[in-house]
Amino acid sequence: MRVDQGYGHSAVSAYKGQRSVLFDTETTGLDPLLGDRIIEFAAIELINDLPTERYFHCLIHPERDIPPEASRVHGILLSELDGKPRFAEVVEDLLAFIDDAPLVAHNAPFDFGFMDAELARTGRPKLDRARMIDTLVLAKTRFPGMPNSLDALCRRFEIDLSQRTTHNALLDCKLLAEVYVELTGGRQRGLELAAEDGSAHPVAVYVASGPRTPRLIVPSEADLERHAAFVTRLKEPVWLAL
């Protein structure tokens, strides 16, 4: 069994601050209730909404076929998962990594639904929905009527998408972490590294660096057209009164 974990294997972070975990899954299809399974799981640790070096990543054998249409999305073939662990073999390490932290995902109900189905197969309880932070909801609140897929948000925030030729859970986590930073106000916090008590690992200490500076977002003509179409569907839209 191989599970990739960066910056140590314990559930205890070397960093101090508010911990959350951003995660993504790749699956055999769209509906866990119809037997679709997780084939890739990736998670990144966030401290005060900023990523650390710690991550968890594994490929998982789904114990079923992978339809061609699913492979076209994520590029993973069943033959590539020969010898990979089943979910039940990685669940303990996975749960230890996410611990009791808030869980960040894009279109989070999709990933939570798949996780719930996999956890149920191992006799474990569902994920608490109070832990859910959905970046798609955050994006729709900030950019109503505009495209808010991960690709669209990366382009809007000028985040490099050149490596995203197919869906890849770990790469998607890294991209979403950058998007999440922008959605929560931008990388405006200072970061100092210092070793405490003679430890080998530095401890991240976040310090205030002044008020956050708003980032100017200039919509394209296509974005403006979609927004105008969205406004026409609203009852007494405030935009028309401005």
C-alpha positions as CSV (number, residue, x, y, z in Angstrom):
1,M,0.0,0.0,0.0
2,R,1.3,3.5,-0.8
3,V,-0.1,6.7,0.6
4,D,1.7,9.9,-0.1
5,Q,1.9,12.3,2.9
6,G,4.0,15.4,2.9
7,Y,5.8,16.9,5.9
8,G,5.4,14.0,8.3
9,H,2.9,11.2,8.9
10,S,1.3,12.2,12.2
11,A,-2.1,13.9,12.4
12,V,-0.5,16.6,14.5
13,S,0.7,19.7,12.6
14,A,4.0,21.4,13.2
15,Y,2.2,24.7,12.6
16,K,0.2,26.8,15.0
17,G,-3.1,28.5,14.1
18,Q,-6.6,27.6,13.0
19,R,-6.4,24.4,11.1
20,S,-8.6,23.3,8.2
21,V,-8.3,20.7,5.5
22,L,-9.0,21.3,1.8
23,F,-9.7,18.1,-0.2
24,D,-10.8,16.7,-3.5
25,T,-11.8,13.3,-5.0
26,E,-11.9,11.7,-8.4
27,T,-14.5,9.0,-8.9
28,T,-15.8,6.3,-11.3
29,G,-18.9,8.4,-11.9
30,L,-21.3,10.9,-10.5
31,D,-23.6,9.0,-8.1
32,P,-22.3,7.0,-5.1
33,L,-25.9,5.7,-4.6
34,L,-25.6,3.9,-7.9
35,G,-22.3,2.2,-6.9
36,D,-19.8,4.8,-8.1
37,R,-16.6,4.8,-6.0
38,I,-13.7,7.0,-5.1
39,I,-10.5,6.3,-7.0
40,E,-8.3,9.2,-5.9
41,F,-8.3,11.3,-2.7
42,A,-6.1,14.3,-2.0
43,A,-6.1,16.8,0.9
44,I,-4.0,19.8,1.8
45,E,-3.6,21.2,5.3
46,L,-4.5,24.9,5.7
47,I,-3.5,27.0,8.7
48,N,-5.4,30.3,8.9
49,D,-6.6,29.6,5.4
50,L,-3.1,29.3,3.9
51,P,-1.6,26.0,2.7
52,T,1.3,24.4,4.6
53,E,3.7,21.7,3.3
54,R,1.5,18.9,4.7
55,Y,-0.7,16.9,2.3
56,F,-2.3,13.5,2.0
57,H,-2.7,11.8,-1.4
58,C,-3.6,8.2,-2.5
59,L,-4.9,6.3,-5.5
60,I,-7.6,3.8,-4.6
61,H,-8.8,0.6,-6.3
62,P,-12.6,1.0,-6.7
63,E,-13.4,-2.7,-6.8
64,R,-15.4,-2.1,-9.9
65,D,-14.9,-0.9,-13.5
66,I,-14.2,2.7,-14.5
67,P,-16.4,3.8,-17.4
68,P,-14.6,5.3,-20.4
69,E,-16.5,8.7,-20.0
70,A,-15.1,9.0,-16.4
71,S,-11.5,8.2,-17.6
72,R,-11.8,10.9,-20.2
73,V,-12.3,13.4,-17.4
74,H,-9.6,12.4,-14.9
75,G,-7.3,10.3,-17.1
76,I,-7.2,7.3,-14.8
77,L,-7.7,3.8,-16.1
78,L,-8.6,0.7,-14.0
79,S,-5.3,-1.0,-15.1
80,E,-3.4,1.8,-13.5
81,L,-4.9,1.0,-10.2
82,D,-3.8,-2.6,-10.1
83,G,-2.1,-3.2,-6.7
84,K,-3.5,0.1,-5.2
85,P,-5.2,-0.1,-1.8
86,R,-8.9,-0.4,-1.3
87,F,-10.6,2.4,0.6
88,A,-10.8,0.3,3.7
89,E,-7.0,0.0,3.7
90,V,-6.4,3.8,3.8
91,V,-9.4,5.0,5.8
92,E,-7.5,5.1,9.1
93,D,-4.7,7.3,7.8
94,L,-7.1,9.4,5.8
95,L,-9.3,10.1,8.9
96,A,-6.2,10.8,11.0
97,F,-5.1,13.4,8.5
98,I,-8.4,15.3,8.3
99,D,-8.9,14.8,12.0
100,D,-11.8,17.1,13.3
101,A,-10.9,20.1,11.1
102,P,-13.3,22.1,8.9
103,L,-13.3,20.6,5.4
104,V,-13.0,22.8,2.3
105,A,-14.1,21.5,-1.1
106,H,-15.4,22.9,-4.4
107,N,-19.0,21.7,-4.9
108,A,-18.5,20.1,-1.4
109,P,-21.8,18.1,-1.3
110,F,-20.5,16.0,-4.2
111,D,-17.3,15.0,-2.4
112,F,-19.0,14.7,1.0
113,G,-21.6,12.3,-0.6
114,F,-18.9,10.1,-1.9
115,M,-17.0,10.2,1.4
116,D,-20.1,9.3,3.3
117,A,-20.8,6.3,1.0
118,E,-17.2,5.0,1.4
119,L,-17.2,5.5,5.2
120,A,-20.5,3.7,5.4
121,R,-19.0,0.7,3.7
122,T,-16.4,0.5,6.5
123,G,-19.0,1.0,9.3
124,R,-18.0,4.6,10.1
125,P,-20.4,7.6,10.5
126,K,-20.9,10.3,7.9
127,L,-19.0,13.5,7.8
128,D,-20.6,16.2,9.9
129,R,-22.1,18.8,7.5
130,A,-21.2,21.5,10.1
131,R,-17.6,21.0,9.0
132,M,-18.4,21.8,5.3
133,I,-17.0,24.9,3.6
134,D,-18.1,25.0,0.0
135,T,-15.9,27.2,-2.2
136,L,-18.5,27.0,-5.0
137,V,-21.1,28.7,-2.6
138,L,-18.5,31.3,-1.7
139,A,-17.7,32.0,-5.4
140,K,-21.4,32.2,-6.3
141,T,-22.0,34.7,-3.5
142,R,-19.1,36.9,-4.7
143,F,-19.7,36.5,-8.4
144,P,-23.4,35.9,-8.9
145,G,-24.4,34.9,-12.4
146,M,-20.9,34.3,-13.5
147,P,-19.1,31.0,-14.3
148,N,-17.6,29.6,-11.0
149,S,-16.0,26.4,-12.0
150,L,-12.5,25.8,-10.7
151,D,-11.1,26.6,-14.2
152,A,-13.2,29.8,-14.4
153,L,-12.1,31.0,-11.0
154,C,-8.4,30.2,-11.7
155,R,-8.7,32.3,-14.9
156,R,-10.4,35.1,-13.0
157,F,-7.7,35.2,-10.4
158,E,-4.9,34.7,-12.9
159,I,-3.8,31.4,-11.5
160,D,-1.7,29.2,-13.8
161,L,-3.8,26.4,-15.3
162,S,-1.1,25.1,-17.7
163,Q,-0.6,21.8,-15.9
164,R,-4.4,21.0,-15.7
165,T,-4.8,18.8,-18.8
166,T,-7.1,16.4,-16.9
167,H,-8.8,16.4,-13.5
168,N,-6.2,15.4,-10.9
169,A,-7.2,15.5,-7.2
170,L,-3.9,16.7,-5.8
171,L,-3.3,19.3,-8.5
172,D,-6.9,20.4,-8.1
173,C,-6.3,20.8,-4.4
174,K,-3.3,23.0,-5.0
175,L,-5.2,25.2,-7.4
176,L,-8.3,25.4,-5.2
177,A,-6.0,26.4,-2.2
178,E,-4.9,29.4,-4.3
179,V,-8.5,30.2,-5.2
180,Y,-9.6,29.9,-1.6
181,V,-7.0,32.4,-0.5
182,E,-8.4,34.9,-3.0
183,L,-12.0,34.2,-2.0
184,T,-11.2,34.8,1.6
185,G,-9.5,38.1,1.0
186,G,-6.1,37.5,-0.6
187,R,-2.7,36.7,0.6
188,Q,-2.5,39.7,2.9
189,R,-1.1,38.1,6.1
190,G,2.5,38.1,7.1
191,L,4.3,34.9,7.7
192,E,7.3,34.4,10.0
193,L,9.1,31.1,10.5
194,A,10.8,30.3,13.8
195,A,11.9,27.1,15.5
196,E,10.5,26.6,19.0
197,D,12.0,24.5,21.8
198,G,14.9,23.5,19.6
199,S,12.6,21.5,17.2
200,A,13.8,20.7,13.8
201,H,10.7,22.0,12.1
202,P,9.8,25.7,11.8
203,V,6.6,26.9,13.3
204,A,4.5,29.3,11.2
205,V,3.4,32.4,13.1
206,Y,0.9,34.5,11.3
207,V,0.9,38.2,12.0
208,A,-1.4,41.0,10.8
209,S,0.1,43.1,8.0
210,G,-2.5,45.8,7.8
211,P,-5.9,45.9,6.1
212,R,-6.6,43.7,3.2
213,T,-6.3,45.4,-0.2
214,P,-9.3,44.7,-2.5
215,R,-8.3,43.1,-5.8
216,L,-9.8,44.6,-8.9
217,I,-11.8,42.1,-11.0
218,V,-12.5,43.3,-14.5
219,P,-15.3,41.2,-16.1
220,S,-15.0,40.2,-19.8
221,E,-17.7,41.1,-22.3
222,A,-19.0,37.5,-22.1
223,D,-19.2,37.8,-18.3
224,L,-21.2,41.0,-18.6
225,E,-23.6,39.4,-21.0
226,R,-24.1,36.4,-18.7
227,H,-24.7,38.8,-15.8
228,A,-27.2,40.8,-17.8
229,A,-29.1,37.6,-18.6
230,F,-29.0,36.6,-15.0
231,V,-30.5,40.0,-13.9
232,T,-33.4,39.6,-16.2
233,R,-34.5,36.6,-14.3
234,L,-34.6,38.5,-11.0
235,K,-37.7,40.2,-9.5
236,E,-37.0,44.0,-9.1
237,P,-33.2,43.6,-9.5
238,V,-31.3,46.3,-7.6
239,W,-28.8,46.6,-10.5
240,L,-31.4,48.2,-12.7
241,A,-32.0,50.9,-10.1
242,L,-28.4,52.0,-10.1
